[in-house]
Amino acid sequence: VTGRRVWPEFQAWIRRTVDEAVGRWCGDVRVINASGSPLETNGSFVFGYHPHGMYPAAAAWFQLSSKWRALFPGIEPVTLAASVIFKVPVLRDFLMWAGGREVSKRSFLRCMLENRDVVLCPGGQAELVEHEGGRDAEVVLCTRHHGFIRIALQHSRALVPIFVFGESQAQLNLFRWQAAQRWSYKTFGFPFPFFPGGWKGTPLFPLPEPLPLVFVVGAPIRPKPRAPGVEVTEEEVMATKTEYYEALRNLFERYKAEAGF
């Protein structure tokens, strides 16, 4: 929640090595600024990362890559990750050392008070349940969540959609017992059983298929000015939600052919 376990030396090591490591596996990583305009570095943004897929691992490192830093210097959003990750020893340590925090309302609000940019996956684990994966599978987005939009509006933060091509397609959901996964998600907060696959197409190799990654960053959706103490209305939230997901859909349609999907 607090970010106290962030390890600057570990972050610096990721910055030095992530390009080579990801390049060796994926072959190519691109970051596209769809608006063509720079983003200001004053803690003004809530980035939405789509789709969730099986596990959106790149959400933890894309902002440390050289291609992101070249396009958006000075902007390193805090990754807000699923609570279940912070129950897994070693994995949680790596994530916290890299600057990640739990995707809870308390953690989100603390980042706002600290004037930090954040990135989160709005579809969450609900999208994991619906995910199939593979180059020809449909992209499924869960759009019912809008708490992140309300918090962004309350704190006068611009919303920035990011669509990632290649990551969800590289991860297969090899065990699609959706009734059980939906039940376990509602009951325990984490969908199971599931078996991730990708490389070689089997659960024996739960690594993603080595596909190129393309991060398409949309234009900021900026909130309307409001007087201090004025609450955000449900109408504002739903109108912004409609605008946000329409912008996300446009990113997909505009860049899918260029990204090879």
Phi, psi and chi 1 to 4 in degrees:
 res  aa     phi    psi   chi1   chi2   chi3   chi4
   1 VAL       -  -42.7  172.2      -      -      -
   2 THR   -88.1  -23.0   63.7      -      -      -
   3 GLY    78.0   12.9      -      -      -      -
   4 ARG   -69.4  -19.4  -69.1  179.5 -179.4  174.6
   5 ARG   -92.1    8.5  -69.5 -160.8   60.1 -166.8
   6 VAL   -61.8  140.3   63.6      -      -      -
   7 TRP  -121.1   99.7 -173.5    0.5      -      -
   8 PRO   -55.1  -37.2  -26.4   35.8      -      -
   9 GLU   -65.6  -35.2  -70.9   78.9    8.2      -
  10 PHE   -68.2  -42.1 -175.1   72.5      -      -
  11 GLN   -61.3  -41.5  -70.1 -179.8  -47.5      -
  12 ALA   -63.4  -38.4      -      -      -      -
  13 TRP   -64.0  -41.1  176.1   77.7      -      -
  14 ILE   -61.9  -43.8  -65.3  176.4      -      -
  15 ARG   -58.8  -36.5  -67.8 -172.5 -168.0   97.5
  16 ARG   -75.2  -29.6  -68.1 -165.7  -56.5  -91.1
  17 THR  -112.9  -18.1   60.1      -      -      -
  18 VAL   -64.6  -37.9   67.1      -      -      -
  19 ASP   -61.6  -47.0  -69.1  -25.8      -      -
  20 GLU   -66.9  -43.8 -179.2  179.6    0.6      -
  21 ALA   -63.6  -48.3      -      -      -      -
  22 VAL   -69.8  -37.8  175.8      -      -      -
  23 GLY   -61.7  -38.4      -      -      -      -
  24 ARG   -63.4  -35.7  -76.8  176.8  178.2  -88.7
  25 TRP   -86.0  -50.5 -174.1  -97.1      -      -
  26 CYS   -86.6  -24.0  -60.7      -      -      -
  27 GLY    88.4  -40.6      -      -      -      -
  28 ASP  -153.9  137.1 -177.0   35.3      -      -
  29 VAL  -132.3  127.1  176.3      -      -      -
  30 ARG  -126.2  146.9  -73.7 -172.9  -72.1  156.3
  31 VAL  -122.9  125.3  179.9      -      -      -
  32 ILE  -116.9  126.5  -61.9  173.2      -      -
  33 ASN   -92.5   97.0 -179.0    0.3      -      -
  34 ALA   -64.0  -29.7      -      -      -      -
  35 SER   -81.1  -23.5   71.9      -      -      -
  36 GLY    77.4   -0.8      -      -      -      -
  37 SER  -108.1  145.2  -60.1      -      -      -
  38 PRO   -70.9  159.5   26.1  -33.6      -      -
  39 LEU  -105.2  139.5  -61.1  178.6      -      -
  40 GLU   -74.9  150.6   58.1  -92.0   24.3      -
  41 THR  -103.2   69.7   56.9      -      -      -
  42 ASN  -136.9   27.4   57.9   -1.1      -      -
  43 GLY    67.1   43.7      -      -      -      -
  44 SER  -104.6    0.2  -62.6      -      -      -
  45 PHE  -124.1  142.7  -56.7  108.0      -      -
  46 VAL  -115.9  109.3  172.6      -      -      -
  47 PHE   -90.4  129.3  -66.1   91.6      -      -
  48 GLY  -100.8  125.2      -      -      -      -
  49 TYR  -103.9  123.4 -174.7  101.7      -      -
  50 HIS  -137.7  149.5  -53.2  -91.7      -      -
  51 PRO   -83.9  171.1   30.4  -33.7      -      -
  52 HIS   -72.6  -44.9 -177.4  -76.0      -      -
  53 GLY    64.2 -152.5      -      -      -      -
  54 MET   -72.8  -52.2  -73.7  -62.2  -70.2      -
  55 TYR  -153.6  114.6   47.6   89.7      -      -
  56 PRO   -81.1   67.7   30.7  -34.5      -      -
  57 ALA   -60.4  -34.3      -      -      -      -
  58 ALA   -66.1  -17.7      -      -      -      -
  59 ALA   -63.3  -18.8      -      -      -      -
  60 ALA   -87.3  -16.8      -      -      -      -
  61 TRP  -130.4  -14.4   58.6 -102.5      -      -
  62 PHE   -58.8  -34.2   76.2   92.9      -      -
  63 GLN   -74.0   -9.8   63.2  -87.1   55.1      -
  64 LEU   -98.3   -4.1  -60.1  176.3      -      -
  65 SER   -75.6  156.1   68.9      -      -      -
  66 SER   -68.5  -31.8   63.7      -      -      -
  67 LYS   -70.6  -36.8  -67.6 -175.5  178.5  179.4
  68 TRP   -66.1  -46.8  171.8  -87.7      -      -
  69 ARG   -65.7  -27.8  -71.4 -176.4  -76.2  124.6
  70 ALA   -70.5  -37.2      -      -      -      -
  71 LEU   -83.1  -35.7  -80.4  178.3      -      -
  72 PHE  -129.3   66.3  -53.5  108.2      -      -
  73 PRO   -61.8  137.9   22.1  -33.2      -      -
  74 GLY    83.7   -0.5      -      -      -      -
  75 ILE  -111.0  108.3  -62.3  178.3      -      -
  76 GLU  -129.1   85.2  -74.6 -170.0    6.1      -
  77 PRO   -63.6  145.5   22.2  -32.8      -      -
  78 VAL   -72.9  128.8  174.0      -      -      -
  79 THR   -81.8  123.2  -60.3      -      -      -
  80 LEU   -99.9  113.7  -58.9 -177.9      -      -
  81 ALA  -113.3  162.6      -      -      -      -
  82 ALA   -56.0  140.8      -      -      -      -
  83 SER   -58.9  -33.4  -58.0      -      -      -
  84 VAL   -62.2  -29.1   67.1      -      -      -
  85 ILE   -62.8  -32.6  -66.1  176.5      -      -
  86 PHE   -80.7    4.7  -65.6   89.5      -      -
  87 LYS  -101.6   -2.5  -57.2 -177.6 -171.8  -56.8
  88 VAL  -102.5  111.9 -178.1      -      -      -
  89 PRO   -56.3  152.4  -23.5   34.2      -      -
  90 VAL    73.6  -55.4 -179.2      -      -      -
  91 LEU   -60.2  -45.1 -179.4   58.6      -      -
  92 ARG   -64.5  -34.7   69.1 -175.8  175.1 -154.2
  93 ASP   -66.5  -44.6  -64.1  -58.0      -      -
  94 PHE   -59.3  -43.5  -79.1  129.1      -      -
  95 LEU   -66.4  -42.9 -174.7   57.1      -      -
  96 MET   -69.4  -37.0  -73.3 -169.8  -73.8      -
  97 TRP   -61.2  -34.4  -68.7  -17.6      -      -
  98 ALA   -79.3   -5.5      -      -      -      -
  99 GLY   106.3    1.8      -      -      -      -
 100 GLY   -71.8  154.0      -      -      -      -
 101 ARG  -137.2  166.6  -55.1 -172.3 -167.4 -176.6
 102 GLU   -71.4  142.1 -178.8 -176.2   12.9      -
 103 VAL   -86.8   69.8   64.7      -      -      -
 104 SER  -115.0  160.7   63.5      -      -      -
 105 LYS   -60.6  -40.2 -177.0  176.9 -179.1  179.6
 106 ARG   -60.9  -44.9  179.6 -175.1  171.2 -162.3
 107 SER   -67.9  -41.5 -177.8      -      -      -
 108 PHE   -59.5  -49.1 -161.7  160.5      -      -
 109 LEU   -65.0  -34.5  -68.5  175.4      -      -
 110 ARG   -64.4  -40.6 -173.0 -179.0 -178.1   96.8
 111 CYS   -62.4  -38.0  -72.6      -      -      -
 112 MET   -64.2  -42.3  -62.9  -64.8   95.4      -
 113 LEU   -67.0  -30.1  -66.6  174.4      -      -
 114 GLU   -83.5    0.4  -66.9  174.4   -5.3      -
 115 ASN    60.4   42.3 -153.6   34.6      -      -
 116 ARG  -103.1  143.9  -61.6  -68.7  -57.3  -85.8
 117 ASP   -72.0  150.1  -60.7  -46.8      -      -
 118 VAL  -133.7  157.4  -59.0      -      -      -
 119 VAL  -132.8  135.8   58.0      -      -      -
 120 LEU  -147.0  163.4   72.2  162.5      -      -
 121 CYS  -101.7   99.6  -62.8      -      -      -
 122 PRO   -60.5  -31.3  -26.4   37.1      -      -
 123 GLY   -68.2  -29.8      -      -      -      -
 124 GLY    57.1 -157.5      -      -      -      -
 125 GLN   -73.4  -13.0  -66.3  171.4   58.2      -
 126 ALA   -61.9  -33.7      -      -      -      -
 127 GLU   -73.0  -31.9  -82.2 -175.9   13.9      -
 128 LEU   -57.6  -42.5 -170.5  160.0      -      -
 129 VAL   -60.8  -38.3  173.7      -      -      -
 130 GLU   -86.6   -9.8  -53.3  -61.0  -30.7      -
 131 HIS   -71.2  137.3  175.6   72.2      -      -
 132 GLU  -112.9  -48.5 -178.5  178.2  -10.5      -
 133 GLY    86.2  170.3      -      -      -      -
 134 GLY   102.4  156.8      -      -      -      -
 135 ARG   -63.7  -31.7  -66.8  171.4 -178.2 -103.0
 136 ASP  -103.2    0.8  -60.4  -38.3      -      -
 137 ALA   -75.6  151.8      -      -      -      -
 138 GLU   -69.1  147.4  -70.3 -173.7  -13.4      -
 139 VAL   -86.0  122.3  175.0      -      -      -
 140 VAL  -108.1  126.6  178.7      -      -      -
 141 LEU  -117.5  136.3  -61.7  179.9      -      -
 142 CYS   -95.7  115.6  173.0      -      -      -
 143 THR  -110.2   10.9   61.9      -      -      -
 144 ARG   -79.6  -18.0   68.5  173.8 -178.6  -93.9
 145 HIS   -80.5  130.1  -59.0  142.2      -      -
 146 HIS  -141.4   15.0   51.1  -99.5      -      -
 147 GLY   -62.0  -34.4      -      -      -      -
 148 PHE   -65.8  -31.7   73.4  105.4      -      -
 149 ILE   -70.6  -42.0  -66.9  175.8      -      -
 150 ARG   -61.0  -45.1 -177.4  179.2  -61.4  -82.7
 151 ILE   -64.7  -42.0  -69.6  176.1      -      -
 152 ALA   -60.2  -44.1      -      -      -      -
 153 LEU   -67.0  -40.6  -66.9  177.9      -      -
 154 GLN   -61.0  -32.1  -73.8  174.2  -20.5      -
 155 HIS  -105.6   15.6  -67.7  -91.9      -      -
 156 SER    55.2   42.5  -60.1      -      -      -
 157 ARG  -102.6  141.8  -60.7  -61.9 -161.0  -88.4
 158 ALA   -79.2  143.4      -      -      -      -
 159 LEU   -95.8  132.8  -70.5  151.4      -      -
 160 VAL  -126.1  112.6 -177.8      -      -      -
 161 PRO   -78.4  140.3   27.7  -32.0      -      -
 162 ILE  -125.0  124.1  -60.6  176.0      -      -
 163 PHE  -108.8  130.0 -164.2   95.4      -      -
 164 VAL  -110.7  117.0 -175.0      -      -      -
 165 PHE   -91.8  135.6  -68.4   94.4      -      -
 166 GLY   107.7  -36.9      -      -      -      -
 167 GLU   -70.4  -53.2 -174.8  172.6   43.6      -
 168 SER   -68.9  -32.0   67.7      -      -      -
 169 GLN   -67.1  -25.3  -71.0   84.9   -2.3      -
 170 ALA   -83.1   -5.7      -      -      -      -
 171 GLN  -119.7  120.5  -56.1  163.6   -7.0      -
 172 LEU   -96.9  142.4  -58.4  176.2      -      -
 173 ASN   -97.9   98.0 -172.5   -7.4      -      -
 174 LEU   -82.0  -12.1  -61.3  175.5      -      -
 175 PHE  -127.7   96.7 -167.0   90.5      -      -
 176 ARG  -106.5   67.3  -59.5 -161.5   70.5 -144.1
 177 TRP   -97.5   80.3 -173.1    7.1      -      -
 178 GLN   -66.7  -33.7  -69.7 -178.4  -45.5      -
 179 ALA   -60.8  -45.1      -      -      -      -
 180 ALA   -69.0  -38.6      -      -      -      -
 181 GLN   -68.9  -38.7  -68.6  165.8  -17.5      -
 182 ARG   -66.1  -41.4  -70.3 -170.4 -176.0  109.5
 183 TRP   -63.9  -46.7  176.7   83.0      -      -
 184 SER   -66.2  -33.9   60.1      -      -      -
 185 TYR   -65.4  -44.9  171.2   59.6      -      -
 186 LYS   -69.0  -33.6  -67.8  178.5 -179.5  178.3
 187 THR   -84.0  -45.0  -54.6      -      -      -
 188 PHE  -112.0   -8.7  -57.3  107.1      -      -
 189 GLY    84.3    7.7      -      -      -      -
 190 PHE  -150.5  128.2 -178.2   73.5      -      -
 191 PRO   -78.9  130.4   27.5  -31.8      -      -
 192 PHE  -154.4  159.6   65.1   85.0      -      -
 193 PRO   -81.7  152.8   31.7  -35.3      -      -
 194 PHE  -153.8  153.4   73.9   93.0      -      -
 195 PHE  -128.3  111.5  -65.1  106.1      -      -
 196 PRO   -76.8  142.4   28.5  -33.2      -      -
 197 GLY  -138.8 -173.6      -      -      -      -
 198 GLY   162.3  -79.9      -      -      -      -
 199 TRP   -66.8  123.3 -171.4   45.0      -      -
 200 LYS    68.1   -2.1  -53.0  -65.3 -174.4 -177.2
 201 GLY    70.0   23.1      -      -      -      -
 202 THR  -133.3  157.6   81.0      -      -      -
 203 PRO   -69.1  -10.6   24.1  -33.2      -      -
 204 LEU   -70.7  -20.4  -62.1  176.7      -      -
 205 PHE  -126.4   76.7  -58.8  100.1      -      -
 206 PRO   -77.3   25.7   29.8  -35.0      -      -
 207 LEU   -91.0  151.5  -63.9  171.6      -      -
 208 PRO   -67.9  152.9   24.9  -34.2      -      -
 209 GLU   -62.1  140.5 -177.6 -176.7   -5.5      -
 210 PRO   -73.8   83.6   24.2  -32.4      -      -
 211 LEU  -109.0  149.4  -64.8  179.1      -      -
 212 PRO   -60.9  148.2  -21.3   32.8      -      -
 213 LEU  -112.3  135.1  -63.1  178.9      -      -
 214 VAL  -128.8  116.4 -178.7      -      -      -
 215 PHE   -99.7  114.0  -60.7   83.4      -      -
 216 VAL  -105.8  118.3 -176.8      -      -      -
 217 VAL  -103.7  121.5 -176.6      -      -      -
 218 GLY   -82.4  177.9      -      -      -      -
 219 ALA   -75.8  146.4      -      -      -      -
 220 PRO   -63.3  138.1  -18.5   30.9      -      -
 221 ILE  -100.8  103.7  -61.5  171.5      -      -
 222 ARG   -91.0  139.7  -59.4 -174.4 -174.5  -83.2
 223 PRO   -73.4  154.5   28.4  -34.8      -      -
 224 LYS   -73.5  145.6  -64.0  178.4 -179.3  177.6
 225 PRO   -59.6  141.7  -21.2   32.9      -      -
 226 ARG  -138.7  149.8   68.2  177.6   59.0 -106.8
 227 ALA   -70.8  148.5      -      -      -      -
 228 PRO   -55.5  135.9  -23.6   33.5      -      -
 229 GLY    86.5   -5.9      -      -      -      -
 230 VAL   -83.0  123.5  176.2      -      -      -
 231 GLU   -75.1  151.3  -69.1  -64.8  -40.6      -
 232 VAL   -77.4  133.1  175.6      -      -      -
 233 THR   -89.0  159.4   67.0      -      -      -
 234 GLU   -62.8  -34.7 -171.3   66.9   17.1      -
 235 GLU   -63.2  -40.6  -70.4   75.0   16.3      -
 236 GLU   -63.6  -43.3  -73.1  178.8  -76.2      -
 237 VAL   -61.3  -47.9  172.9      -      -      -
 238 MET   -69.8  -35.3  -60.7  -47.5  -68.0      -
 239 ALA   -66.1  -41.7      -      -      -      -
 240 THR   -68.1  -37.6  -55.7      -      -      -
 241 LYS   -60.2  -45.0  176.6 -178.2  175.6 -178.8
 242 THR   -60.6  -45.7  -61.1      -      -      -
 243 GLU   -62.8  -41.4 -177.1 -179.2    1.3      -
 244 TYR   -63.1  -50.9  176.8   87.1      -      -
 245 TYR   -73.4  -25.5  -79.0  105.6      -      -
 246 GLU   -68.3  -40.4 -176.8   61.3   27.5      -
 247 ALA   -63.6  -39.2      -      -      -      -
 248 LEU   -65.0  -43.5 -176.9   65.9      -      -
 249 ARG   -61.2  -40.1 -178.0 -176.9 -177.3   88.3
 250 ASN   -63.9  -36.8  -70.1  -22.3      -      -
 251 LEU   -61.5  -44.9  -70.6 -179.9      -      -
 252 PHE   -61.2  -49.4  173.3   78.3      -      -
 253 GLU   -66.2  -36.0  -65.2  -66.2  -15.5      -
 254 ARG   -72.1  -34.9  178.8 -179.7  171.3 -173.4
 255 TYR  -113.7   -2.0  -71.7   97.1      -      -
 256 LYS   -61.8  -40.4   63.5 -177.9  179.8 -177.8
 257 ALA   -69.5  -41.5      -      -      -      -
 258 GLU   -62.5  -33.7 -178.0  178.7  -23.1      -
 259 ALA   -82.4   -7.0      -      -      -      -
 260 GLY    89.2   23.0      -      -      -      -
 261 PHE  -128.6      -  -64.5   94.9      -      -
